Amino acid sequence: MKPIHLRNVPPPIETFDHVNLLEWFAAWIRPERYLELGVRDGKCFVPVSKYCTEAIAVDSAPRPFNLDNNMQYHQMYTDDYFNSIKDTNIKFDMVFIDADHSHAQSYLDFFNVKDLVVPDGFIFFHDTYPFSEELTQEHFCNDCYKTPIKIKELHSNEFELVTLPFNPGVTICKKMHLNNKLAWM
């Protein structure tokens, strides 16, 4: 019997629609504040934002879509965005990290946002389960698949993680509630 990862070879470049997943989570969570790092054409940001009180997009490219009243667009690098909110009390219920796909930058984005996520809040990563070594090239998934591994090693006392093994992969990272208890405790 073939291993699971070889049963659908070659897979399509995207075997899983992460946009539908994020939209489903947003419909369930109803985030007061959503942050998306790396929005490209807005195909994820726009549908997710309709479930949010406030939706914030950060991308280094010019904005390619119109903004609704609950949306903000910051044309800048993610490091610059985090520096711009450093002395604020801003908190996020839901974050999607899909900007620079390098491990170094995706981990830095996580590190910059982790303390700004509310207990039981979510951080999602894209491109964390590339099907083949070819997909670890810079113009595809790069090496951000290493980021969930590092989070598990260094932050397992704060975050629960699961990576969905569908090419190119989505990792769901949930911030644990205070003292690792369920919210109703």
Buried (B, 14 or more C-beta within 10 A) or exposed (E): EEEEEEEEEEBEEEBBEBBEBBBEBBEEBEBEBBBBBBBBEBEBBBBBBEBBEBBBBBBEEEBEBEBEEBBEBBEBBBEEBBEEBEEEEEEBBBBBBBBBBBBEBBBBBBBBBBEBBBBBBBBBBBBBBBBEEEBBEEEBBBBBBBBBBBBBEEBEEBBEBEBEBBBBBBBBBBBBBEEEEEEEE
